[in-house]
Amino acid sequence: MKIKPLWLYVIFLIAAVLAARGHAAPLPENATVRVHFIDVTYGDAILVELPNSSTMLIDAGTREHADKLTDYLSTRNINHIDTAIITHPHDDHFGGFFSLVGHMPIKRIFINGDFRGHDGYAELIDAARQSGIPVHRIHKGAQLTPGIPEDIAVKVLHPERTIADSVNGDSMVIQLCHGKTSFLFTADILPAQQDALITQFGDTLRTVGCVKVPHHGGPLSEQFADFFAGALMVICVGDNKWEAPPKEDLMKLQGTVLRTDHNGTVVVESDGKTLTLVAP
């Protein structure tokens, strides 16, 4: 009987361990993560392209302007979403998913468990489940692993297991870590939650080089603005009746500030060592 070389058994063992852990294989050196802050007028829609060809969509803008999202995904040849995250039940974050659910393959949807927001949210979640899409509630401390490359961490920093604050205050906060760099997606959290993040996760957040500015530009806490001084700050905003972002909050931001209403879609890449502004 021919005996297989030892190195083959080692490869089989490594593959089995990776499969058991639910991780993709380790990334090659200089593999890039590309994050698109899509211009969908007033609302959040953030596409993350991971180096193993998997995709993540954090929020999807409004139902009214869903064509801006679907058109952008089409130009990028994005025909599936592996991981969808709805940070909270406000239409400018979940509405665009109505144009994706049932029309584009979505492997799973993560929510924070809050149903206190705008009309249509429960309808969307029901439609997703009826389409066979698993919908999971996640909270602070969770780390997403299925389909996420081994060298990348996607962590939930907020909210707690029990929804207790305002709808905006309880929106989900995600940190995506790649090597020595990371992105912070803050949805619509308010100053109290902004300060709590710094207090609880200050050491971890020091790697953040790109921040989605909370709640379309404000209100912002002084501590939050000071902590991320020098980071690339992206404001997802468009015409709105609230006159967001507030001028007094814009004055707090230090470093490079980009706005989707002025600059269009903002694209940032990480090779695990540095962040690069790709667009505009």
Buried (B, 14 or more C-beta within 10 A) or exposed (E): EEEEEEEEEEEEEEEEEBEEEEBBEEBEEEBBBBBBBBBBBBBBBBBBBBBBEBBBBBBBBBBBBBEBBBEBBEEBEBEEBBBBBBBBBBBBBBBBBBBBBEEBEBBBBBBBBBEEBBEBBEEBBEBBEEEEBEBEEBBBEBEBBEBBBBBBBBBBBBBEEEBEBBBBBBBBBBBBBBBEBBBBBBBBBBBEBBBBBBEEBEEBBEBBBBBBBBBBBBBBBEBBBEBBEEBBBBBBBBEBEEEBBBEEBBEBBEEEBBBBBEBBBBBBBBBBEEBEBEEE
